């Protein structure tokens, strides 16, 4: 949590902004659910929601990630600077199609998350049963 003083000097973006790492572990992406602050290792994209469906852009960010990895500076510390990040092309259909695509992948991600939680519970149950059976 940031103090009011910290918020004044931090890089803060609104909810549904896409964050992408640009230093070291290049190309990890997420969409934030609330306003957040972050450091210089991360670039952000805050979509104009009248033109872009945020979850569609999150889906597109996986392609950005691959492109970033291909042109990241080679060396001890991989870096994609903000100007290189800004040149990544993105194909964007009309808003209705973005919404349909974004909703499809959002539902798929929610199902994966639910199934992962179920799997984790089953693995815990298996471990407990094995411990009871083989004391």
N, C-alpha and C positions, 0 to 999 in steps of 0.2 A: 504494500500500500504506500502511496506517495502522500507526503504532506502537501498542503496548499502551496507552500514555497517550492517544493519539488516539482509540482505540476507546472508552475510558471516557467521553469527552465528545461523541462523534459520534452522529448519528442512524443507527443500523445496523438493517437489516432482513434477515431470513433469505432463503434461496433460494426461488424461485418467488413472490416478492412482486411486485406490479405497481407500477411507478413511472410517474408522469404529471406532466409539467411544468405549472406553474400560474402562471408569471410569464414575460412576454415571448412566447416561442414556445409559446403555450398548446396543451395537448392532445397533446403527443408522448408515446407510451407505449412501455414495454418490460417484459418479465418478466426478472428477474435470475436467473442460474444459480448464484450463490453469494452468501453474505452480503456486503452492500455498505453503504457510508456515502454520504450525499448531503447537499446543502445545502437551505436554506429555499425554494428555487425549485421544489422537487419535493414532491409528496404521494405517499404510499404506501398500498397496501392489501395486507395480509398475510392471505391467506385461511385460514380454519379448514378444513383439508383433509378433515375428516370431513363437512363440509356443502357445500364448494365445490371445484370442479375448477379449479386455477389457470389452465390454458390457456383454459378457457371464459371466465373473467373477463378474460383478455387480449383475447379476441375482443370481448367486451362493451365493453372500454375504448375501442374505436373510436367507439362511440356516445357514451360519456362525453365524448370529445374534441369531438365536434360540439356537444354541449350546452354544454360549457364555453366554447367560442368564441362561442356566442350570448349568454351572459350575463356574459362577462368585462367588467370595467370598461373603459370607453372612455377613451382618453387617451394620453399619451406612452408609458406602460408598462402593457400589459394585465395584469391580475391576477385570479386566481380564488382567494379566500381559502379556508381550510380548512373553515369552516362552510358556505360555498356548495358546495364540493366534496362535503361529506358529505350534501347534500340531493339529489344526483343519483339519480333512481330507476333501478333495474336489475331487469329481469325475470329470474328465476332458476328454471329447471325443477328437477326432482329430480336428484340426484347422478348417476344412471345416464345421464340424457339430457345433462347437462352434459359428462360424460366422453365420450360419443359425439360430441357437437358439437365439443368441444375437440380430440379426437383427429383428427377429420376436418380441421379447420383447421390443426392442427399438421403433419399429413402434407402438406397443400397448401402450407404455408409452407416445409417442407423441400424439396419439389419445386421451388418457385420459386427457393429459394436455390441448389439444385444447377444448375438451368437458367441462372441468372444467372452462376454461376461458369463454366459451359460457354460462354456467350455472351462473357464477358470474355476467355477463352482464345482464342476464334475471332477476336475483334477484334484481339488482340495479334498473332495469326498473320497476319491480313490486313495489318496495318500493316507487319509484317516483310516480307511478300511484296511489297507495294507499294514498299518501300524497295529491295529487291533488283532489282525490275523497272525502276524508274525512278530510277537512281542520280543 
